[in-house]
């Protein structure tokens, strides 16, 4: 059975479903892609992001390497601080429009 996240407020770290490809992706994959997208857009590497966010860059790497399937909301909040954006801006992406809920 695949685990699915339905709200941004109930984020946790779990070892559930993997990205299946196609037009849909799970919430965790969308989060990873969004972090990578923002790093590229802001010309920022993981070390700089971690330093800006006040967190260990290895935490961000564990999210990107799928060791942590879905970061907690407070982790996403710190990542947003590192990027200099709000959580609303983080989730305001087409990546989150087609979340696979199966």
C-alpha positions, -999 to 999 in steps of 0.1 A, spaced: 0 0 0 14 34 -9 14 62 17 2 95 5 3 130 19 -29 151 14 -20 183 32 11 204 36 6 208 73 9 170 80 44 165 66 66 139 81 96 118 71 86 84 59 99 57 37 68 52 15 62 53 -22 87 60 -50 83 82 -80 65 61 -107 71 85 -136 46 96 -161 25 128 -157 21 123 -119 46 122 -91 43 118 -54 45 147 -30 80 138 -19 94 138 -54 77 171 -61 94 185 -30 128 173 -41 123 186 -76 112 220 -62 143 223 -40 166 215 -70 146 239 -92 150 267 -67 187 260 -62 192 263 -99 170 295 -102 188 312 -73 223 299 -84 227 283 -49 244 251 -39 233 228 -11 260 241 13 249 278 7 212 268 12 220 249 44 240 278 58 213 304 48 187 281 64 207 276 96 207 238 91 232 212 83 235 208 45 235 170 50 199 173 61 191 188 27 212 161 9 193 134 27 160 148 14 174 150 -22 189 115 -20 156 101 -9 169 90 25 141 111 40 110 106 18 91 137 30 106 164 51 87 178 81 70 211 76 94 229 99 123 216 77 106 230 46 101 262 65 138 265 72 146 256 36 123 285 25 142 308 48 174 297 32 159 306 -2 145 338 10 109 328 1 77 320 19 62 285 21 34 297 -2 60 306 -28 77 272 -23 44 253 -30 33 277 -58 47 256 -85 32 234 -112 51 205 -96 25 203 -70 -5 204 -94 -4 167 -104 4 149 -72 -3 111 -74 -27 103 -46 -27 65 -51 
